[in-house]
Amino acid sequence: MRTKISTAFLLLLFCSCQLLQEKGIPFKIQNTSNATITDVRFSTSEKLASMEFDSIASNQNEQGFLNMKENKTDGAYTLVYFRENGTKVETSAGYYTSGVSMDNYIRFEIKNDTTLVKFGKFPN
């Protein structure tokens, strides 16, 4: 009997924590390239949630929380920016379902010739 009550309590505690958790994902965009990137936009594929930055200078970063409370379907994350020479770069990665992220954190690293994406636990 105690085991059933303990199990029910733990299940209730877990569910309540999930309900209180804000829909979205913390992110960081690091520009480790040799040039400033401009018109930076991090969004969901539904384009209901987005964070925009005018520019991110070389060896600088921007971070924040992408609030996804309006997202209702499945999708991915998209980072769009322009390189110094005007080239548009678009990177899609990750997955969310019904506005709930499958990951705890996303980090984009902009290099001179590529964009690296890393998912995982929020860094200390």
C-alpha positions as CSV (number, residue, x, y, z in Angstrom):
1,M,0.0,0.0,0.0
2,R,2.8,2.4,0.9
3,T,4.5,1.6,-2.4
4,K,1.4,2.6,-4.4
5,I,1.0,5.8,-2.5
6,S,4.7,6.7,-2.9
7,T,4.5,5.9,-6.6
8,A,1.3,8.0,-7.0
9,F,2.9,10.9,-5.1
10,L,6.0,10.8,-7.3
11,L,3.9,10.7,-10.5
12,L,1.8,13.6,-9.3
13,L,4.9,15.6,-8.4
14,F,6.5,14.9,-11.8
15,C,3.4,15.9,-13.7
16,S,2.9,19.1,-11.8
17,C,6.5,20.1,-12.5
18,Q,6.0,19.5,-16.2
19,L,2.9,21.6,-16.2
20,L,4.7,24.5,-14.4
21,Q,7.6,24.4,-16.8
22,E,7.5,27.2,-19.3
23,K,7.2,26.2,-23.0
24,G,10.4,27.1,-24.8
25,I,14.1,26.6,-25.0
26,P,17.1,28.5,-23.7
27,F,19.7,29.3,-26.5
28,K,23.1,30.8,-27.2
29,I,24.4,32.0,-30.5
30,Q,28.2,32.3,-30.6
31,N,29.9,34.1,-33.5
32,T,33.4,32.6,-33.6
33,S,33.9,33.6,-37.2
34,N,36.2,36.5,-38.3
35,A,33.4,38.8,-39.2
36,T,30.1,40.3,-37.9
37,I,26.9,38.6,-38.8
38,T,23.7,40.6,-39.3
39,D,19.9,40.3,-39.3
40,V,20.1,37.3,-37.0
41,R,16.8,35.5,-36.4
42,F,16.3,32.4,-34.2
43,S,12.7,31.0,-34.6
44,T,10.5,27.9,-34.7
45,S,9.6,26.5,-38.1
46,E,6.0,27.6,-37.4
47,K,7.4,31.2,-37.1
48,L,5.2,31.9,-34.1
49,A,8.1,32.5,-31.8
50,S,11.3,34.3,-32.7
51,M,14.3,36.2,-31.3
52,E,16.0,38.8,-33.5
53,F,19.3,40.5,-33.2
54,D,20.6,43.3,-35.5
55,S,24.1,41.9,-35.4
56,I,26.6,39.8,-33.5
57,A,30.2,40.8,-33.8
58,S,33.1,38.5,-34.2
59,N,33.9,36.6,-30.9
60,Q,30.6,37.8,-29.3
61,N,27.5,36.0,-28.4
62,E,23.8,36.5,-27.7
63,Q,21.6,34.3,-25.6
64,G,18.1,34.1,-24.3
65,F,14.9,32.1,-24.0
66,L,12.7,31.3,-27.0
67,N,9.2,31.3,-25.6
68,M,7.1,28.7,-27.5
69,K,3.7,29.1,-25.7
70,E,1.9,29.8,-29.0
71,N,3.4,26.8,-30.8
72,K,0.8,24.0,-31.2
73,T,2.2,21.5,-33.7
74,D,5.5,19.7,-34.3
75,G,8.5,21.5,-35.8
76,A,12.2,22.4,-35.7
77,Y,14.3,25.4,-34.8
78,T,15.7,27.7,-37.5
79,L,18.6,30.1,-37.4
80,V,18.9,32.6,-40.2
81,Y,21.6,35.3,-40.6
82,F,23.6,37.1,-43.2
83,R,27.4,37.0,-43.5
84,E,29.5,40.1,-44.2
85,N,29.5,39.4,-47.9
86,G,25.7,39.3,-48.0
87,T,25.3,35.5,-48.1
88,K,22.2,34.3,-46.4
89,V,22.7,31.3,-44.1
90,E,19.8,29.2,-42.9
91,T,20.2,26.3,-40.5
92,S,17.4,24.1,-39.2
93,A,17.9,21.6,-36.4
94,G,16.2,20.0,-33.4
95,Y,12.6,19.0,-32.8
96,Y,9.7,20.1,-30.7
97,T,6.2,18.6,-30.4
98,S,3.1,20.6,-29.5
99,G,5.3,23.5,-28.5
100,V,7.3,21.4,-26.0
101,S,11.1,21.1,-26.7
102,M,12.7,17.7,-26.7
103,D,15.9,19.4,-25.6
104,N,16.9,21.5,-22.6
105,Y,19.3,23.9,-24.4
106,I,20.5,24.7,-27.9
107,R,23.8,26.4,-28.9
108,F,24.7,27.6,-32.4
109,E,28.4,28.3,-33.1
110,I,28.9,30.4,-36.3
111,K,32.3,29.6,-37.9
112,N,33.8,31.1,-41.1
113,D,32.4,28.4,-43.3
114,T,29.7,26.5,-41.3
115,T,27.2,26.6,-38.4
116,L,27.6,24.0,-35.7
117,V,24.6,23.1,-33.5
118,K,24.8,21.5,-30.1
119,F,21.9,20.3,-27.9
120,G,22.0,19.2,-24.3
121,K,21.7,20.3,-20.7
122,F,21.9,24.0,-19.9
123,P,25.5,24.8,-19.3
124,N,26.7,26.1,-15.9
